[in-house]
Amino acid sequence: MRTVVVIGASGQIGRPAVAALVRDGWEVTAASRGGGRDRTWDDGVRTVRLDRSDDAALAAVIGDGCDLVVDMVAYDAAHARQLTSLAGRVGSAVVISSVSVYDDGKGRNFDTAHEPDGFPDYPVPVPETQPTVDPGEASYSTRKVALERELLAAADRLPVTVLRPGAVHGPYSPLPRELYFVKRNLDGRRRRVLSYKGESRFHPSSARNIAELVRLAAARPGARVLNACDGEAPTVAEIGAAVDAVMGVETETTLLDGPPEGSVGRTPWSVPLPVVFDMSAAERELGYRPVVPYAESLPETVGWLTDALSGRDWRECFPLLAQVYPDLFDYAAEETRFAA
């Protein structure tokens, strides 16, 4: 039986990835900091605790070797070297990166997005051949580029598929963008404001679709970089309407022609220019077909968010989301805007 070690197995992408690999006949060791087990996993999945910053601990989990390593949490060049040092004991690897690595060719990227005129003007859709930011230690994006380049430089010793997801969605997300609509509906808010005419597009990536790409890449080892997104990139207005449909509510939306007015109209998808990624390479090289369309993935996400919020403050539930979007539910500002 083919053997695989999944690092970061208890996370948002790791959970469905383990399940997909098991269905495909892999013998899975699920490694995570807490050593947790998802309730949907087969009893044959072996779970272990792992601090991935501990080189010796990772080497011990790999043991005499395995056919595949899937790394959900690799972050920088040091993690890449950690993986490539195991080249003689690992057949191939699949490593998660991010679409945040892309530059628009004019020095604009996710790192400059909040600067005046700094939002990237990407082609639609963005292919994997699009330039990236320079590798380095300065930011999440530069570290991910350093990770990718270090891995690909050693691809003759360790074949690696690098996957670049977009706006990842699904249960167990530390940054659940859909909360913007779900919480408003739960709070009885039937009016909302969307900037940029509700036309912002930031390509989503279902954790289940990323897991499908992991499964396909596992069966076809190679040296490649692939975007890892859903089959469609809905507008923020379409996302809101889809959430409403799942929750059985009707809402009224006010559209701003331009950017948010302070916190009003600002959502986790509010971008002035489209951010959409080309999935043709994954289709061509791996035979990728999304296993779940965006709208069909929402009932699971909405149910998970509803349960998570029950009797709790959203900031307590999702501290990372609260850090990135502290004014996501500024209802007082919205009421002032409606009154005006």
C-alpha positions as CSV (number, residue, x, y, z in Angstrom):
1,M,0.0,0.0,0.0
2,R,1.2,3.5,-0.8
3,T,2.1,5.5,2.3
4,V,1.7,9.2,3.0
5,V,2.5,11.6,5.8
6,V,0.2,14.6,6.0
7,I,1.6,17.6,7.9
8,G,-1.0,19.9,9.3
9,A,-3.7,17.2,9.0
10,S,-6.1,18.6,11.5
11,G,-6.4,22.0,9.8
12,Q,-9.0,23.2,7.3
13,I,-7.4,21.7,4.2
14,G,-5.8,18.8,6.0
15,R,-9.1,17.2,7.1
16,P,-10.6,16.7,3.6
17,A,-7.2,15.9,2.1
18,V,-6.7,13.0,4.5
19,A,-10.2,11.7,3.7
20,A,-9.5,12.0,-0.1
21,L,-6.2,10.2,0.1
22,V,-7.8,7.4,2.2
23,R,-10.5,7.0,-0.4
24,D,-7.8,6.7,-3.0
25,G,-6.2,3.8,-1.2
26,W,-3.4,5.5,0.7
27,E,-2.2,4.5,4.1
28,V,-2.2,7.8,5.9
29,T,-0.3,9.1,8.9
30,A,-2.0,12.3,10.0
31,A,0.5,14.6,11.8
32,S,-0.5,17.8,13.6
33,R,0.5,19.8,16.6
34,G,-2.3,18.4,18.7
35,G,-2.5,15.0,17.1
36,G,-6.2,15.4,16.5
37,R,-8.6,13.2,14.5
38,D,-11.4,14.3,12.3
39,R,-14.7,12.4,13.0
40,T,-15.0,11.5,9.3
41,W,-11.7,9.8,9.0
42,D,-11.4,6.1,8.5
43,D,-10.2,4.1,11.6
44,G,-7.1,3.1,9.7
45,V,-5.7,6.7,9.8
46,R,-2.8,6.9,12.2
47,T,-2.5,10.2,14.1
48,V,0.6,11.6,15.6
49,R,1.6,14.8,17.4
50,L,4.2,16.8,15.5
51,D,6.0,20.1,16.1
52,R,7.0,20.7,12.5
53,S,9.7,23.2,13.6
54,D,11.5,20.2,15.2
55,D,13.6,18.6,12.4
56,A,14.3,15.4,14.4
57,A,10.6,15.0,15.2
58,L,9.6,15.2,11.6
59,A,12.4,12.8,10.6
60,A,11.0,10.4,13.2
61,V,7.5,10.6,11.8
62,I,8.9,9.8,8.3
63,G,10.8,6.9,9.8
64,D,12.3,4.5,7.2
65,G,10.5,6.5,4.5
66,C,7.1,7.0,2.7
67,D,5.9,7.4,-0.8
68,L,4.5,10.9,-0.3
69,V,4.6,13.9,2.1
70,V,1.7,16.4,1.9
71,D,2.6,19.6,3.7
72,M,-0.3,22.0,4.6
73,V,1.7,24.4,6.8
74,A,5.1,24.9,5.1
75,Y,5.8,28.6,5.3
76,D,9.4,29.5,4.2
77,A,12.7,28.5,2.8
78,A,13.7,26.8,6.1
79,H,10.6,24.5,5.9
80,A,11.5,23.7,2.3
81,R,15.1,22.7,3.3
82,Q,13.5,20.6,6.0
83,L,11.5,18.7,3.4
84,T,14.3,18.4,0.8
85,S,16.7,17.0,3.4
86,L,14.4,13.9,3.5
87,A,14.6,13.4,-0.3
88,G,16.2,10.0,-0.1
89,R,13.4,8.7,2.1
90,V,10.4,10.4,0.5
91,G,9.1,9.6,-3.0
92,S,7.4,12.9,-3.8
93,A,5.7,15.9,-2.1
94,V,2.6,18.1,-2.4
95,V,3.0,21.5,-0.7
96,I,0.5,24.3,-0.2
97,S,1.6,27.8,-1.1
98,S,-0.7,30.8,-1.9
99,V,-1.9,33.0,-4.7
100,S,-0.6,35.9,-2.7
101,V,2.8,35.3,-4.4
102,Y,1.7,36.9,-7.6
103,D,2.9,40.4,-8.8
104,D,1.1,42.3,-11.5
105,G,4.4,42.9,-13.3
106,K,4.5,46.6,-12.3
107,G,5.5,46.1,-8.6
108,R,2.0,45.8,-7.3
109,N,0.9,42.8,-5.3
110,F,-0.9,41.7,-2.1
111,D,1.8,43.4,-0.1
112,T,1.1,46.8,-1.7
113,A,-2.6,46.4,-2.0
114,H,-3.4,48.8,0.9
115,E,-1.1,51.6,-0.5
116,P,-2.5,54.4,-2.6
117,D,-2.8,53.0,-6.2
118,G,-1.1,49.8,-4.9
119,F,-3.7,47.3,-5.7
120,P,-2.5,44.8,-8.3
121,D,-3.9,44.9,-11.8
122,Y,-3.7,41.3,-12.7
123,P,-4.7,39.7,-16.0
124,V,-8.0,37.8,-15.9
125,P,-7.4,35.0,-15.3
126,V,-3.9,34.9,-13.7
127,P,-1.8,32.0,-15.1
128,E,1.0,30.3,-13.2
129,T,3.5,32.0,-15.5
130,Q,2.6,35.4,-14.0
131,P,5.6,37.0,-12.2
132,T,5.8,36.7,-8.4
133,V,7.2,38.9,-5.7
134,D,10.9,38.4,-4.9
135,P,11.7,35.7,-2.3
136,G,12.7,36.9,1.2
137,E,11.7,37.2,4.8
138,A,9.7,40.4,4.6
139,S,6.1,39.1,4.4
140,Y,3.9,36.1,4.1
141,S,4.0,36.4,0.3
142,T,7.8,36.7,0.0
143,R,8.3,33.8,2.4
144,K,6.0,31.6,0.3
145,V,8.0,32.5,-2.8
146,A,11.2,31.5,-1.0
147,L,9.5,28.2,0.0
148,E,8.5,27.5,-3.6
149,R,11.9,28.3,-5.2
150,E,13.8,26.2,-2.6
151,L,11.5,23.2,-3.3
152,L,11.6,23.5,-7.0
153,A,15.4,23.9,-7.0
154,A,15.6,20.4,-5.5
155,A,12.9,18.8,-7.6
156,D,15.4,16.5,-9.3
157,R,15.8,14.9,-5.9
158,L,12.2,15.4,-4.5
159,P,9.5,15.8,-7.1
160,V,7.1,18.4,-5.7
161,T,3.7,19.8,-6.7
162,V,3.2,23.3,-5.3
163,L,-0.5,24.3,-5.0
164,R,-1.6,27.9,-4.8
165,P,-5.1,28.3,-3.3
166,G,-7.1,31.6,-3.3
167,A,-9.7,32.6,-0.7
168,V,-9.9,29.2,1.1
169,H,-13.4,28.4,2.4
170,G,-15.1,25.6,4.3
171,P,-15.4,24.3,7.9
172,Y,-12.6,24.8,10.3
173,S,-11.4,28.0,8.6
174,P,-9.5,30.5,10.9
175,L,-10.5,33.2,8.4
176,P,-14.1,32.4,7.4
177,R,-15.1,35.2,5.0
178,E,-18.6,33.9,4.7
179,L,-19.2,35.0,8.3
180,Y,-19.8,38.5,6.9
181,F,-23.1,37.4,5.6
182,V,-23.9,34.6,8.0
183,K,-23.7,36.6,11.1
184,R,-25.7,39.5,9.6
185,N,-28.5,37.1,8.8
186,L,-28.3,35.5,12.3
187,D,-28.5,39.0,13.8
188,G,-31.6,39.8,11.8
189,R,-29.9,42.4,9.6
190,R,-31.8,42.5,6.4
191,R,-30.0,45.5,4.9
192,R,-26.4,45.7,3.9
193,V,-24.0,47.7,1.9
194,L,-21.5,46.5,-0.7
195,S,-18.7,48.6,-2.2
196,Y,-17.6,48.5,-5.9
197,K,-21.2,47.9,-7.0
198,G,-21.0,44.4,-5.4
199,E,-18.9,43.3,-8.4
200,S,-15.7,42.4,-6.5
201,R,-14.3,39.0,-7.4
202,F,-11.7,37.2,-5.2
203,H,-11.4,33.7,-6.4
204,P,-12.5,31.2,-3.8
205,S,-10.9,27.8,-3.1
206,S,-13.0,25.1,-1.4
207,A,-10.9,23.0,1.0
208,R,-12.6,20.0,-0.6
209,N,-11.5,21.1,-4.1
210,I,-7.9,21.7,-2.8
211,A,-8.1,18.2,-1.3
212,E,-9.0,16.8,-4.8
213,L,-6.0,18.5,-6.3
214,V,-3.8,17.0,-3.5
215,R,-5.3,13.6,-4.4
216,L,-4.6,14.0,-8.1
217,A,-1.1,15.3,-7.6
218,A,-0.3,12.4,-5.2
219,A,-1.1,10.0,-8.0
220,R,1.0,11.9,-10.6
221,P,4.3,13.0,-9.0
222,G,6.1,15.8,-10.8
223,A,7.7,19.2,-10.6
224,R,5.0,21.8,-11.1
225,V,3.2,24.8,-9.7
226,L,-0.6,25.0,-10.1
227,N,-3.3,27.3,-9.1
228,A,-5.7,25.6,-6.7
229,C,-9.1,27.4,-6.9
230,D,-12.8,26.6,-7.5
231,G,-14.3,26.3,-10.9
232,E,-15.9,29.7,-10.7
233,A,-15.2,33.1,-9.2
234,P,-18.5,34.6,-8.1
235,T,-18.9,38.3,-7.3
236,V,-19.4,39.3,-3.7
237,A,-23.1,40.1,-4.4
238,E,-23.5,36.6,-5.8
239,I,-21.9,35.1,-2.7
240,G,-24.3,37.1,-0.5
241,A,-27.3,35.9,-2.5
242,A,-26.1,32.3,-2.2
243,V,-25.7,32.5,1.6
244,D,-29.2,34.1,1.8
245,A,-30.6,31.2,-0.2
246,V,-29.0,28.6,2.2
247,M,-30.3,30.5,5.2
248,G,-33.8,31.1,3.7
249,V,-33.7,34.9,4.1
250,E,-34.4,37.9,1.9
251,T,-32.2,41.0,2.1
252,E,-31.9,44.4,0.6
253,T,-28.5,45.5,-0.7
254,T,-27.2,49.1,-1.2
255,L,-24.4,49.3,-3.7
256,L,-21.6,51.9,-3.5
257,D,-20.1,52.9,-6.9
258,G,-16.6,53.0,-5.4
259,P,-14.6,51.9,-2.4
260,P,-16.0,51.3,1.2
261,E,-16.9,54.4,3.2
262,G,-14.9,53.6,6.2
263,S,-16.1,50.3,7.5
264,V,-19.4,50.6,5.5
265,G,-19.4,48.4,2.5
266,R,-16.1,46.7,3.3
267,T,-16.2,42.9,3.1
268,P,-13.4,40.2,3.0
269,W,-13.9,40.1,-0.8
270,S,-14.0,43.9,-1.4
271,V,-11.3,44.5,-4.1
272,P,-11.3,47.3,-6.7
273,L,-10.1,45.0,-9.5
274,P,-10.8,41.3,-10.2
275,V,-8.6,38.6,-8.6
276,V,-9.3,35.5,-10.7
277,F,-7.0,32.6,-11.4
278,D,-6.5,30.3,-14.4
279,M,-7.3,26.7,-13.6
280,S,-6.5,25.3,-17.1
281,A,-3.1,24.0,-16.1
282,A,-4.5,21.9,-13.3
283,E,-7.2,20.6,-15.7
284,R,-4.6,19.7,-18.3
285,E,-1.9,18.2,-16.1
286,L,-4.0,16.5,-13.5
287,G,-7.4,16.1,-15.0
288,Y,-8.8,18.4,-12.3
289,R,-12.5,18.9,-12.1
290,P,-13.9,20.7,-9.0
291,V,-15.7,18.2,-6.7
292,V,-18.0,20.9,-5.4
293,P,-19.3,24.2,-6.9
294,Y,-19.2,27.2,-4.6
295,A,-22.9,27.5,-3.9
296,E,-23.2,23.7,-3.2
297,S,-20.4,24.0,-0.6
298,L,-22.2,26.6,1.4
299,P,-24.7,24.6,3.5
300,E,-21.8,22.8,5.2
301,T,-20.0,26.1,5.9
302,V,-23.1,27.9,7.0
303,G,-24.0,25.1,9.4
304,W,-20.5,25.1,10.9
305,L,-20.4,28.8,11.4
306,T,-23.9,28.8,12.9
307,D,-22.9,26.2,15.4
308,A,-19.5,27.9,16.2
309,L,-21.3,31.2,17.0
310,S,-23.9,29.8,19.3
311,G,-23.7,31.7,22.5
312,R,-20.2,33.1,21.7
313,D,-18.7,36.4,20.6
314,W,-17.4,36.2,17.0
315,R,-14.1,37.7,18.0
316,E,-13.6,34.8,20.5
317,C,-14.5,32.3,17.8
318,F,-12.4,33.7,15.1
319,P,-9.5,35.9,16.5
320,L,-7.6,36.0,13.2
321,L,-10.6,37.3,11.3
322,A,-11.2,39.9,14.1
323,Q,-7.5,40.9,13.8
324,V,-7.7,41.3,10.0
325,Y,-11.2,42.8,9.9
326,P,-11.8,44.4,13.3
327,D,-14.8,46.5,12.1
328,L,-16.5,43.8,10.1
329,F,-19.8,44.2,11.9
330,D,-20.0,48.0,12.5
331,Y,-23.7,48.1,12.5
332,A,-23.9,51.6,14.0
333,A,-21.9,53.0,11.0
334,E,-24.3,51.2,8.7
335,E,-27.3,52.7,10.4
336,T,-25.9,56.2,10.1
337,R,-25.3,55.6,6.4
338,F,-28.9,54.4,5.9
339,A,-30.3,57.3,7.8
340,A,-28.3,59.7,5.6
